[in-house]
Amino acid sequence: MNNPSLPLIRVDMSSAGRWDVASSDPDSHDICRTLEDARRVAFRRAAHRRRCELVVCDAYHRVVLPEVLGDHAAE
């Protein structure tokens, strides 16, 4: 699904065992204790964007949720 024209929000486990929520915006990075917390942060961040790609990975770095969010869904 990787669309380079859309901003990306990605949830992935760090080497320290925490969940990182990173995005195309270099000033935007959160660290969460649980995957559920990280998903909430990612969806909240996506809600403030007009369109973006959201990618959630599991603890083995496999993509479990690739989704494009935003106003284009009605097209």
N, C-alpha and C positions, 0 to 999 in steps of 0.2 A: 504494500500500500504506500510505501515511501514516496511522498509527493514533495519534491524540493521547493515548490512554490508556496507551500503552506507552512506556517509556523508549527513547530513540533513540540509537544510536551511528552516526556518519556519517564516512566516509572520503572526502576530497575534496582536490584539489590547491590549494595556496595560490597567491597571486599571486607569491610568491617562488620557486615551483617545487618546494616541499617538499610532502609529503603530511601533511595534518592528520587526526588522529583525534579527533573531538569527540563529546561526548555531552550528554544532558540535564542531567547533573551538571556544574554550572559549574566545579567544581574539577578536572575531569578533561579534560585536553587534552594530546595528544602530537603531536610533529612527527617524521616519519620521512623517511629519504632516498629510499626506494623504495616503490612501491605494494605490493609483496609484504610488506615490513616492516610497512606500515600495516595490511594485512589481518590479519597475525598478531597485532598489538596489538589490533585490533578484536575478533577472535574470542576472544582471551584475556580481554578485558574482558567480552565477552558471556557467557563461561563462568561468570563470577562473579555473574551476574544470574539471577533466576528466569525472567523473560521479558523480551524486548526486541526492538526492530526494528533490524536492521542494514542500512544503506544504503551501498553502495560505488559511487563515481563514478569515471569515467575522467578523463584529463587535459583533456577537453573538457567536463567537468561533466555528462556523461550518466550516468544510473543504469545500472550494469551488474550489480548484485546487490542486489535488494531482498528481504530475507528476515526473517521473524519467527522468532526462536529462543526456545526454552524448553520448559517442561513442557506447554504447551498442545498441542503437536504430536500427542500421543497421543489428544486428544479427537476 
